Amino acid sequence: MPGQCAEFIPLEFPKRRLVPPGWSCLLAEVVVVENESVAGELVARSIRALIAGKPDAVLGLATGSTPLPIYRALARSLATDPLDVSRVRGFALDEYVGMPAGHPESYRAVITREVVEPLGLTAQNIHVPNGDPSAIQTAGREYEHAIVEAGGVDIQILGIGRTGHLGFNEPGSSFSSTTRVKTLTEETRADNARFFDSPDDVPMHCVTQGLGTVLRARHLVLLAFGAGKATAIAAAVEGPITASQPGSAIQFHPHVTVVIDEAAASKLANLAYYRHAWANKPTWQGI
Ligand code: GLP
């Protein structure tokens, strides 16, 4: 099962970003915020504006603790100022392999509980990779085709693991990889054990969008909070581009926003410049 070859889908970088002449979009924009709640509000505003302009927008959904403030801020915003989200589509980054149907920690269940229900999205429009072992041979290819058929992901929300993983692309994942089965590192299994009754219950395998899949999204928004993420963030934003640090794949992408708190930003060498650029950002320019 692990190690099966994914179908090769060539990388196609987004071409739609309009960059005024003379403006550089080669570096990720790093936004350092006071806390998770401010981060959630900032990204939720951007997603809301996206949906207002494109009612069938395609959201790239991440699990884990990090993106929760975004979903909660968006749910609050939609409750006080409703917007038609019935046509919004979504693709989760990953799923565990072999979780019993309906297990509360399957990513299908998490996305339903934390995103679909609070935001009032249409359940049929929200896709999660199929982690059923009997479907595993075709799960990756079918997921890739579904994303392409939807026209690609407009905004991809990302957390980052302590190993530097995006989705479940553990160190060593190819930058061209597409949705496929991966084996989780023991570090990641230990980190995710907090969601399970026992560490042994954390699945060994997952189906995850590849780094190549993630890089095809039109806008990447990577969030991280806490000192435990500082090394992974520094490697992703400023480190050498290497498959040993999957997060460093973001340096290939022309439109990346990194939203982090002070603790997660603490190992960035160019922090003063990021603060300067954010403080002087033109008001007409969103994230
Ligand atoms: C999980 C998910 C990732 C997530 C990461 C960090 O295992 N597969 O998508 O970004 O680990 O999780 P957290 O946000 O809980 O720190």
Residues whose N, C-alpha, C, O or C-beta is under 5 A from the ligand:
A	BS01	GLP	A62 T63 G64 S65 T66 L158 G159 I160 G161 G167 F168
